Amino acid sequence: MAGPGGGGGAAPPPKQDELQPHPVREQLPNVSYCITSPPPLPEAILLGFQHFIVMLGTTVIIPTALVPQMGGGNEEKAKVIQTLLFVSGINTFFQTFFGTRLPAVIGGSYTFIAPTISIILAGRYSDIADPHEKFLHIMRGTQGALIVASTLQIIFGFSGLWRNVNRYLSPLAAVPLIALAGFGLYELGFSGVAKCVEIGLPQIILLLIFSQYIPHAIQSEKSVYGRFSVLFSVAIVWLYAYFLTIGGAYRHAPPKTQAHCRTDRSGLIGGAPWIRIPYPFQWGAPTFDAGEAFAMMAASFVALVESTGTFIGISRYASATMVPHSVLSRGIGWQGIGILLDGLFGTANGSSVSVENAGLLGLTRVGSRRVVQISAGFMIFFSLLGKFGAAFASIPAPIFAALYCLLFAYVVNG
C-alpha cells in the first residue's frame, strides 16, 4: 500500500475525444443576399431579368417540340408560349407569396412531355384531317388530363399527406433526391449543345470565363462579371449567332441545322400578336379521358418528387434553414394549383419548380425572394406584349442548352 506521499500507480492516460460526424451545414457560406434581404433595386431588376432569360429556355423548347406534333403552326406556337409564360409568372407569384415563400421559379416541366406525346398519338385524334382542328382537340384533351392530374398534388399538399412523407426524409435521403433533380436533366444540356456546336460551345466557354475565371482574376467576391455572367455571355453569343445568320453561314445547311442555329427560323415574331391577354378555356372546353388522365397523374407524381428535392436545394442557396415539412407540403399544394391553371389556360404542359433557375441561385449567390418576384413580373409583362416576348424567345436553343450544362451542376452541388 502506498504511503501518503507516494504515487500508488501510473496516472490513467487522458481520454481521447470520440470521433463525431461532420455537422450538417444547412446554410451555405458566401451568400450575398439571403431570402429576406433584397439587393438594390437596379441590381435586383437585372438579376430578375436574368432569371427570366434562363426560364425562357424551357418555355420555348417545350411548345416548339409539342405544338407542331399537335397540328399547330407558328401562330399557335406563339400563343402557347405566351400562355405558358403568363401562367408561369402567376404561379411564381403564388409560390413566392403563399407557397414555400422560397425564391423558386415555377415553369414548364419536361416531366409532362411523355404523357402529352401519348395524348398526341391517341387514336381518337387520328381521324381529324384539318391540322388546326386537330390541334384544338388535342389541346383540349391535354387540358382535361392536366386538370385531373392537378388534384394529386393539391390533395397531397393541402391535406398534409406529403408532410407525413417528408418526416422520413433525412438529410442523407435528401442528397440523392437533389442530385437526381440535376443529373436527370443533364441530357438536355450536352445533347442540345451538340445540335449546333459552333453556338453552344462558345456559350459554355464564355459562361465559364465570366462566372469562374474573371472573378478570381480580379479577386473580388462581388464581381459584376460573375453575378451577371448569364446576361453577358448570352448577349455576346446571341449577337454572334445573328451575324452568322445574316452572313449566310447556314444558307446551304440541312433544315435541322438551320432550325437549331439560325436566329430567324423560330417563326415566333411573325406569329405573335402585338398585345394579347391569355384567358381560361381559350382553346375551348376541356375533354376528359381516363387513360390520358392517369398517364398525366403519373407525371404529376414524378414532378412532385423532383420539386421537393429542388425546394430543399433552393433553401440552401437562399441561405434559409431546412424547409419545415409543413411548408414543403404547402408548396406542393400550390404547385398543384399551378398545374390546374395550366389546364384551365391551355399550356400543353404542366408546371414544376425550375431546376435551371435553382442552379442560377447557386451561380449568382443571390437567394433573394424579391429578385424572383421581379422575374415573375417580366414573365407576365412579356407574355402580354407578344412581339417583344417573341424576340427574346428567338434565342437559339443551343444557347439555353449550354446554360443547362453549368446550372444543373450547381443543383447537384447543392
C-alpha positions as CSV (number, residue, x, y, z in Angstrom):
1,M,0.0,0.0,0.0
2,A,1.5,3.3,-1.0
3,G,2.1,5.9,1.6
4,P,0.5,9.3,1.7
5,G,3.3,11.0,-0.2
6,G,4.0,8.2,-2.7
7,G,2.3,7.5,-6.0
8,G,0.3,4.4,-5.9
9,G,0.5,3.8,-9.7
10,A,0.7,5.5,-13.1
11,A,-1.9,8.1,-13.8
12,P,-4.6,7.0,-16.4
13,P,-3.9,8.2,-19.9
14,P,-6.0,11.2,-21.0
15,K,-9.3,10.2,-22.6
16,Q,-9.4,10.8,-26.3
17,D,-12.4,12.6,-27.7
18,E,-14.7,10.3,-29.6
19,L,-14.9,10.9,-33.3
20,Q,-18.1,12.7,-34.3
21,P,-19.6,13.0,-37.8
22,H,-19.1,16.3,-39.5
23,P,-22.1,18.6,-38.7
24,V,-24.5,19.2,-41.5
25,R,-24.4,22.8,-42.7
26,E,-27.9,23.9,-43.6
27,Q,-26.8,27.4,-44.8
28,L,-24.1,27.9,-47.4
29,P,-21.4,30.4,-46.9
30,N,-20.7,33.5,-49.2
31,V,-24.3,34.1,-50.0
32,S,-24.5,37.8,-50.9
33,Y,-28.3,38.3,-50.4
34,C,-30.4,35.8,-48.5
35,I,-34.1,35.2,-48.9
36,T,-35.3,38.2,-47.0
37,S,-32.6,40.7,-48.0
38,P,-33.2,42.2,-51.4
39,P,-30.3,43.8,-53.4
40,P,-30.5,47.4,-54.5
41,L,-33.4,47.9,-57.0
42,P,-31.3,48.4,-60.2
43,E,-29.3,45.2,-59.4
44,A,-32.5,43.3,-58.4
45,I,-34.1,44.2,-61.8
46,L,-31.1,43.0,-63.7
47,L,-31.0,39.8,-61.7
48,G,-34.7,39.3,-62.2
49,F,-34.3,39.7,-65.9
50,Q,-31.5,37.1,-65.8
51,H,-33.9,34.6,-64.2
52,F,-36.4,35.4,-66.9
53,I,-33.8,34.7,-69.6
54,V,-32.9,31.3,-68.0
55,M,-36.5,30.1,-67.7
56,L,-37.2,31.1,-71.3
57,G,-35.4,28.0,-72.5
58,T,-37.9,25.6,-71.1
59,T,-40.8,27.9,-72.0
60,V,-39.8,28.0,-75.7
61,I,-38.3,24.5,-76.2
62,I,-41.3,22.5,-74.9
63,P,-44.0,24.2,-77.1
64,T,-41.7,24.2,-80.1
65,A,-41.4,20.5,-79.8
66,L,-45.1,19.7,-79.0
67,V,-47.2,22.2,-81.0
68,P,-46.1,21.0,-84.5
69,Q,-46.9,17.4,-83.5
70,M,-50.3,18.6,-82.3
71,G,-51.0,20.1,-85.7
72,G,-50.4,23.8,-84.9
73,G,-48.4,26.3,-86.9
74,N,-46.3,29.3,-85.9
75,E,-49.3,31.3,-84.7
76,E,-50.5,28.6,-82.4
77,K,-46.9,28.0,-81.2
78,A,-46.5,31.7,-80.3
79,K,-49.8,31.7,-78.5
80,V,-48.9,28.6,-76.4
81,I,-45.6,30.2,-75.5
82,Q,-47.3,33.4,-74.4
83,T,-49.8,31.4,-72.4
84,L,-47.1,29.3,-70.7
85,L,-45.1,32.4,-69.9
86,F,-48.2,34.1,-68.5
87,V,-49.2,31.2,-66.3
88,S,-45.6,30.7,-65.1
89,G,-45.5,34.3,-63.9
90,I,-48.7,33.8,-62.0
91,N,-47.5,30.5,-60.5
92,T,-44.2,32.0,-59.5
93,F,-46.0,34.8,-57.7
94,F,-48.2,32.3,-55.9
95,Q,-45.3,30.2,-54.8
96,T,-43.2,33.1,-53.5
97,F,-46.1,34.8,-51.7
98,F,-48.3,31.9,-50.5
99,G,-46.4,28.6,-51.1
100,T,-43.0,27.8,-49.7
101,R,-42.1,31.6,-50.0
102,L,-38.7,30.5,-51.3
103,P,-37.1,32.2,-54.4
104,A,-38.5,29.4,-56.6
105,V,-39.3,30.0,-60.3
106,I,-42.2,27.9,-61.5
107,G,-42.2,27.0,-65.2
108,G,-42.8,24.3,-67.7
109,S,-41.6,20.8,-66.9
110,Y,-40.0,18.2,-69.2
111,T,-41.6,15.6,-67.0
112,F,-45.0,16.1,-68.7
113,I,-43.7,15.7,-72.2
114,A,-44.1,11.9,-72.4
115,P,-47.8,11.9,-71.4
116,T,-48.5,14.8,-73.7
117,I,-47.0,12.9,-76.6
118,S,-49.1,9.9,-75.7
119,I,-52.2,12.1,-76.0
120,I,-51.0,13.4,-79.3
121,L,-50.6,9.8,-80.6
122,A,-54.0,8.7,-79.3
123,G,-56.3,7.0,-81.8
124,R,-59.3,9.3,-81.2
125,Y,-57.5,12.2,-82.9
126,S,-56.1,10.3,-85.9
127,D,-59.2,10.8,-88.0
128,I,-59.2,14.6,-87.8
129,A,-57.9,15.8,-91.2
130,D,-57.7,19.6,-90.6
131,P,-54.5,20.5,-88.7
132,H,-56.0,23.4,-86.8
133,E,-59.0,21.3,-85.7
134,K,-56.6,18.5,-84.7
135,F,-54.5,21.0,-82.6
136,L,-57.6,22.2,-80.8
137,H,-58.9,18.8,-80.0
138,I,-55.5,17.6,-78.7
139,M,-55.1,20.7,-76.7
140,R,-58.5,20.2,-75.0
141,G,-57.6,16.6,-74.2
142,T,-54.3,17.8,-72.7
143,Q,-56.2,20.4,-70.6
144,G,-58.6,17.8,-69.2
145,A,-55.7,15.5,-68.3
146,L,-53.8,18.3,-66.6
147,I,-56.9,19.4,-64.6
148,V,-57.3,15.8,-63.3
149,A,-53.6,15.4,-62.6
150,S,-53.5,18.6,-60.6
151,T,-55.8,17.1,-57.9
152,L,-53.0,14.7,-57.0
153,Q,-50.6,17.4,-55.8
154,I,-53.4,19.6,-54.4
155,I,-54.6,16.7,-52.2
156,F,-51.1,15.5,-51.2
157,G,-50.1,19.1,-50.4
158,F,-53.0,20.7,-48.6
159,S,-54.2,17.5,-46.8
160,G,-50.8,17.0,-45.1
161,L,-50.1,13.6,-46.7
162,W,-46.8,14.9,-48.2
163,R,-45.9,16.4,-44.9
164,N,-46.0,13.0,-43.3
165,V,-43.9,11.5,-46.0
166,N,-41.3,14.3,-45.6
167,R,-40.9,13.4,-42.0
168,Y,-38.9,10.4,-43.1
169,L,-36.8,12.4,-45.5
170,S,-33.5,12.8,-43.6
171,P,-30.6,15.0,-44.8
172,L,-28.9,11.8,-46.1
173,A,-32.0,10.8,-48.0
174,A,-32.4,14.3,-49.5
175,V,-28.9,14.2,-51.0
176,P,-29.7,11.8,-53.8
177,L,-33.1,13.5,-54.3
178,I,-31.4,16.8,-55.0
179,A,-28.7,15.2,-57.1
180,L,-31.2,13.3,-59.3
181,A,-33.0,16.6,-59.9
182,G,-29.9,17.9,-61.6
183,F,-28.5,14.7,-63.1
184,G,-31.8,13.7,-64.7
185,L,-31.7,16.9,-66.8
186,Y,-28.1,16.7,-67.9
187,E,-29.1,15.0,-71.2
188,L,-31.0,18.2,-72.2
189,G,-27.8,20.2,-71.9
190,F,-25.0,18.5,-73.8
191,S,-27.2,16.9,-76.4
192,G,-28.7,20.3,-77.1
193,V,-25.2,21.8,-77.5
194,A,-24.3,19.1,-80.0
195,K,-27.1,20.2,-82.3
196,C,-25.2,23.4,-83.1
197,V,-21.7,23.2,-81.7
198,E,-20.5,26.5,-83.2
199,I,-23.0,28.3,-81.0
200,G,-23.4,26.0,-77.9
201,L,-19.6,25.6,-77.3
202,P,-18.8,29.3,-77.2
203,Q,-21.7,29.8,-74.8
204,I,-20.2,27.2,-72.4
205,I,-16.7,28.7,-72.7
206,L,-17.9,32.3,-72.2
207,L,-20.1,31.4,-69.3
208,L,-17.2,29.6,-67.6
209,I,-14.9,32.5,-68.1
210,F,-17.4,35.1,-66.8
211,S,-18.6,33.1,-63.8
212,Q,-15.4,31.2,-62.7
213,Y,-12.2,32.8,-64.0
214,I,-12.8,36.6,-64.2
215,P,-14.0,36.9,-60.5
216,H,-10.8,35.0,-59.4
217,A,-8.6,37.1,-61.7
218,I,-9.8,40.4,-60.2
219,Q,-10.0,38.9,-56.7
220,S,-13.5,40.1,-55.9
221,E,-16.2,38.1,-54.2
222,K,-18.9,40.5,-55.5
223,S,-17.8,40.6,-59.1
224,V,-20.3,42.0,-61.6
225,Y,-19.0,39.6,-64.2
226,G,-19.8,36.6,-62.1
227,R,-23.2,37.8,-60.9
228,F,-24.4,38.7,-64.4
229,S,-22.4,36.1,-66.3
230,V,-25.5,34.7,-67.9
231,L,-26.6,38.1,-69.3
232,F,-23.1,38.9,-70.6
233,S,-22.5,35.5,-72.2
234,V,-26.0,35.1,-73.8
235,A,-25.8,38.7,-75.2
236,I,-22.4,38.0,-76.9
237,V,-23.3,34.6,-78.3
238,W,-26.7,35.7,-79.4
239,L,-25.2,38.6,-81.4
240,Y,-22.6,36.2,-82.7
241,A,-25.3,33.8,-83.9
242,Y,-27.1,36.7,-85.5
243,F,-24.0,37.7,-87.5
244,L,-23.6,34.0,-88.6
245,T,-27.2,34.0,-89.8
246,I,-27.2,37.3,-91.8
247,G,-23.7,36.4,-93.1
248,G,-25.1,33.3,-94.9
249,A,-23.2,30.7,-92.8
250,Y,-26.3,28.4,-92.8
251,R,-27.6,29.2,-96.3
252,H,-26.8,25.7,-97.6
253,A,-27.0,23.8,-94.3
254,P,-29.6,21.0,-93.7
255,P,-33.0,22.1,-92.5
256,K,-32.4,20.7,-89.0
257,T,-29.2,22.6,-88.6
258,Q,-30.9,25.8,-89.7
259,A,-33.7,25.3,-87.3
260,H,-31.3,25.0,-84.4
261,C,-28.6,27.5,-85.4
262,R,-30.4,30.4,-87.1
263,T,-31.9,33.3,-85.2
264,D,-34.8,33.8,-87.7
265,R,-36.2,30.3,-88.1
266,S,-38.5,30.1,-85.0
267,G,-41.4,31.9,-86.7
268,L,-42.4,33.3,-83.3
269,I,-42.1,37.0,-84.1
270,G,-44.3,36.8,-87.2
271,G,-46.8,34.6,-85.5
272,A,-47.1,36.5,-82.2
273,P,-49.7,39.3,-81.9
274,W,-48.6,42.7,-80.6
275,I,-50.8,42.6,-77.5
276,R,-52.7,39.5,-76.3
277,I,-54.1,38.5,-72.9
278,P,-54.3,34.8,-72.3
279,Y,-57.6,33.7,-70.7
280,P,-59.1,30.4,-69.4
281,F,-60.6,28.0,-71.9
282,Q,-59.2,30.0,-74.8
283,W,-58.9,26.8,-76.9
284,G,-62.4,25.6,-76.0
285,A,-63.9,23.3,-73.3
286,P,-61.6,20.6,-72.0
287,T,-62.3,17.0,-72.7
288,F,-61.6,14.1,-70.4
289,D,-60.3,10.6,-70.9
290,A,-59.4,8.2,-68.1
291,G,-56.3,6.7,-69.7
292,E,-54.9,10.1,-70.5
293,A,-55.6,11.4,-67.0
294,F,-53.9,8.5,-65.3
295,A,-50.8,9.0,-67.5
296,M,-50.7,12.7,-66.6
297,M,-51.1,11.8,-62.9
298,A,-48.0,9.6,-63.0
299,A,-46.1,12.5,-64.4
300,S,-47.5,14.8,-61.7
301,F,-46.2,12.5,-59.0
302,V,-42.7,12.5,-60.6
303,A,-42.8,16.3,-60.7
304,L,-43.9,16.3,-57.1
305,V,-40.8,14.3,-56.0
306,E,-38.5,16.4,-58.2
307,S,-39.8,19.7,-56.9
308,T,-39.4,18.5,-53.3
309,G,-35.6,18.0,-53.9
310,T,-35.4,21.3,-55.8
311,F,-37.1,23.1,-52.9
312,I,-34.5,21.7,-50.5
313,G,-31.7,22.9,-52.8
314,I,-33.2,26.3,-53.2
315,S,-33.5,26.8,-49.4
316,R,-29.7,26.2,-49.1
317,Y,-28.8,28.6,-51.9
318,A,-31.2,31.2,-50.3
319,S,-29.3,30.9,-47.0
320,A,-32.5,29.6,-45.3
321,T,-32.7,26.8,-42.8
322,M,-34.1,23.4,-43.7
323,V,-37.6,23.8,-45.1
324,P,-40.2,22.6,-42.5
325,H,-42.3,19.7,-43.5
326,S,-45.5,21.7,-43.4
327,V,-44.0,24.4,-45.7
328,L,-42.8,21.8,-48.2
329,S,-46.3,20.3,-48.2
330,R,-47.9,23.7,-48.7
331,G,-45.6,24.4,-51.6
332,I,-46.6,21.2,-53.3
333,G,-50.3,22.1,-52.8
334,W,-49.7,25.5,-54.5
335,Q,-47.8,23.8,-57.3
336,G,-50.9,21.6,-57.8
337,I,-52.9,24.8,-58.2
338,G,-50.3,25.9,-60.8
339,I,-50.9,22.7,-62.8
340,L,-54.7,23.4,-62.5
341,L,-54.1,26.8,-64.1
342,D,-52.0,25.1,-66.8
343,G,-55.1,23.0,-67.6
344,L,-57.5,25.9,-67.5
345,F,-55.5,28.2,-69.7
346,G,-54.1,25.5,-72.0
347,T,-50.3,25.5,-71.9
348,A,-50.0,21.9,-73.3
349,N,-47.6,21.2,-70.4
350,G,-47.6,21.0,-66.6
351,S,-45.6,23.1,-64.1
352,S,-42.9,22.3,-61.6
353,V,-40.0,24.1,-59.9
354,S,-37.4,25.3,-62.5
355,V,-34.2,23.3,-61.8
356,E,-32.1,25.6,-64.0
357,N,-33.2,28.7,-62.1
358,A,-32.3,26.9,-58.9
359,G,-28.9,26.5,-60.3
360,L,-28.8,30.2,-61.2
361,L,-29.2,30.9,-57.5
362,G,-26.1,29.0,-56.8
363,L,-24.2,30.7,-59.6
364,T,-25.0,34.2,-58.5
365,R,-25.1,33.6,-54.8
366,V,-28.2,35.8,-54.6
367,G,-31.1,34.0,-53.0
368,S,-33.4,37.0,-52.6
369,R,-37.1,36.3,-52.9
370,R,-37.6,39.8,-54.3
371,V,-35.4,39.0,-57.3
372,V,-37.6,36.0,-58.3
373,Q,-40.8,38.1,-57.9
374,I,-39.3,40.7,-60.3
375,S,-38.6,37.9,-62.8
376,A,-42.3,36.8,-62.5
377,G,-43.2,40.4,-63.4
378,F,-41.0,40.1,-66.5
379,M,-42.8,36.9,-67.4
380,I,-46.2,38.4,-67.3
381,F,-45.1,41.7,-69.0
382,F,-43.5,40.0,-72.0
383,S,-46.4,37.4,-72.3
384,L,-48.8,40.3,-72.8
385,L,-46.6,42.1,-75.3
386,G,-46.3,39.3,-77.8
387,K,-43.8,40.7,-80.3
388,F,-41.3,41.7,-77.6
389,G,-41.5,38.4,-75.8
390,A,-41.2,36.5,-79.1
391,A,-38.0,38.5,-79.8
392,F,-36.3,37.1,-76.7
393,A,-37.8,33.7,-77.3
394,S,-36.0,33.6,-80.7
395,I,-32.7,32.9,-78.9
396,P,-31.3,29.7,-80.4
397,A,-32.0,26.6,-78.3
398,P,-28.3,25.5,-78.1
399,I,-27.6,28.7,-76.1
400,F,-30.1,27.6,-73.4
401,A,-28.7,24.0,-73.6
402,A,-25.2,25.4,-72.8
403,L,-26.6,27.2,-69.8
404,Y,-28.1,23.9,-68.5
405,C,-24.7,22.2,-68.6
406,L,-23.4,24.5,-65.9
407,L,-26.6,25.4,-64.0
408,F,-27.6,21.8,-63.4
409,A,-24.2,21.2,-61.9
410,Y,-24.9,23.8,-59.2
411,V,-28.2,22.0,-58.4
412,V,-26.3,18.7,-57.9
413,N,-23.7,20.6,-55.8
414,G,-26.5,22.0,-53.5
